[in-house]
Amino acid sequence: MFGACQAGIAALTGRLGQAEQAGLVYAAMGVMSAVAGLAVAAVPERVGARTRWRLATGAALALSLPLPGTTGLPGLYAVVTVLGVAYAPHLITVFGLLERAVAPSRLAEAMGLATSALVGGQALAVAGTGRLAESHGPWTAFTAASTAAGLAFVLSLTVRPTTYASGPENALHARVRDTQPH
């Protein structure tokens, strides 16, 4: 989703003869994403991580739908800036779910792997959708971004993340640990 959106932004600003605007468009999206990310701290704890994940991915899907029809710079700024609202909450929630799913002793490894996968996936998406956008227009990269957001939303509705302590092998370890003399 992130990489395809970036490829579409670069392709559209280039097509409009204003390639130098791509960085400012990214910045506008980033500022809005940062504000939304900071606002996540205000969401009450009673709104669980799965619900937050569903809301964030649903917002990413809904807010990405105008992307393929975006043809001018003012529209691009508007659509992408508003779309930025979904990015940080999505990432914060996914990393929060990951934190709950792995053993504390493996957290640094898991976070490193997840971050690397995010960067690697973004790089592959930029490369693949950038080529599509060059050949067939920015709308193809934007369509890929919306499709990725849709897939993320479907995953959020169907995947049942568990916590480290809730796995059967972890329950056994907890029982064994609890029976050991302290």
DABELZI-V706481 format. One record per helix or strand of 2 or more residues. SS is the DSSP state (~ for helix, > for strand). FROM is the first residue (numbers start at 0). TO is the last residue. If there is no record, write none. Layout:
SS_FROM_TO ; SS_FROM_TO
This chain:
~_1_14 ; ~_18_41 ; ~_48_63 ; ~_66_68 ; ~_72_100 ; ~_103_135 ; ~_137_157 ; ~_163_165 ; ~_167_178
